[in-house]
Amino acid sequence: MFVASVVVSALLALATAFSGYGKLTGNPQVVEPLTTKLGVPGKLVPVLGTLLVAGAVGTAVGIWWAPIGIAATACFVLYFLGAVITHVRAKDWPGVGPTAGLMLLSAAALVLRLLSL
């Protein structure tokens, strides 16, 4: 189980780090859909990016220190649940799938990390 946990956690950490980086740097391809399609206030985009990068670091550290990994992946499940709800409320159906996929990846990382204790 530990090997599967490492692989899934690494994938989650990479995906969320890149997403957070895009938000923190103000990449128009990342920020514009958030503000126009989803109605996220522009001042919150860096906050979301910071949460993603912090969670990515926590997920990576959690490979070696389980409590941090468990906390980070549990928070990612909640983060992406909120993101799915935001996409659904905005009727952004193409955005629901990838966001739900990241939520499921977060849940898988959480379950695998718990099972590898």
N, C-alpha and C positions, 0 to 999 in steps of 0.2 A: 504494500500500500504506500510505503514511503516514496518509492520511485514515482508512482503515479501522482502523488501529492506534489512532488517537486516539479514534474513536467507541467501539470495544470497550473500550479502557482506561478511558475516562470512565464507561461503564456499570458496569464492574467496580469502579472506585473508589467510585462512588455506592452500589452495592449493599453492598459490604463496610463502608463507613463507617456506613451506617444499621444494619447488623447489629451492628457493634462498639459503636455508641452504645447500642443496646438492652441489650447485655451489660454495658457499663460503668455504665449508670444503674440496673441491676437491674430492668428492666422485667419484671414477672411473666409476661407472655405470651412472653417470650424465655427467661427463666431457668428457669421451672418445667419446661418440656419437657426441657431439658438435664439437670436434676437428677433428675427423676422417671422419665422414659422412657429416657433414655440413660445414667443413672448417673454423670454428670459431677459430681465433687465441687464444692460451691458455691464453695470458695476458688479454683478454677481458672477460674471464669466471667469474672472481671475480667481474668485473664491472656489468655484467648481474645479478649476485647473489645479489649484493648490491641494484640494481634497483628493483629487485623482493621483497626483504625484506622491503625496504623503501616504496614501493607501498602497501605491505601488512599492514604495520603500518598505512599508510595514509588511506587505506580502512577501517581498524578497527576504527581509530579515527573519520573517516567520518560518522560513525553511529551516533555520537553525534554532530559533527560539519560538517554540510553539505558541505561547500565549499571545505574542504580538501577531503572528500569522492568523490565529483564530479571530482575534479582534478585528484585524484589517479586512479579512474576507467577509466577516459578518457585517461590517460596515458597508462593504461594497454591495452586498446583497440588498441592503436597505437603500443605498445610493441609487442603484440601478432600478430598484422597484419604483422609487420616486421618478426616475427618468422615464420609465415605461408609462407611468400614470400621466406624466407631462405630455408625452407623445400622443397618448390616446385622447386626452382632453383637447389637444390642439388638432385632432384628427389627422395627424401626420402618420398615416399607416405605413409608408415605406420605412420610417424611422423606428417603428415598434420592433421589427424583427431583429435587427442588429443589437438594439438595446436589451431586448429580452435575452438574446444570446449571451451577452456579457453578464446579465444577471444569473443565468444558468451556469455559466462558467465560474462565477463567483461562488455560487452555491456548491458546485462540484468541488472547488478548491477547499471550501470550508468543511464539507463532509469528509473529503479525503484526508485533510489535516487532522480532523478529530479521530478518524479511524486509524491513523498512523501513530497515535500516541502509545 
